[in-house]
């Protein structure tokens, strides 16, 4: 697989009715988004981010929310004192789609802009 430039891609609307990515293809995409891991038999991807305090985590997740709203692809976000957990899955296909990896790459870029600690 040629390295995709996920940052330049836009999410495409998923109406369902398509197969989710296979575990093998998901692993290939995963190799292009550092810090993320596959969950639940390659039906979700997750990344944890660390912060110095609650407000840092909250501010970051607000920016992630705005980014996701602009792309029309929304994660599950858990936020607490010093951490945020972001999980992507394409719910309409109960698995992973290229959109999930596009968003993971964009969240990574946002984390770099915000000087977020990696976890």
PyMOL commands that set and color helices and strands:
alter all, ss='L'
color gray80, all
select helices_A, chain A and resi 6-8+23-30+54-71+91-93+98-113
alter helices_A, ss='H'
color red, helices_A
select strands_A, chain A and resi 37-39+44-50+76-80+83-88+117-118
alter strands_A, ss='S'
color yellow, strands_A
deselect
rebuild
show_as cartoon
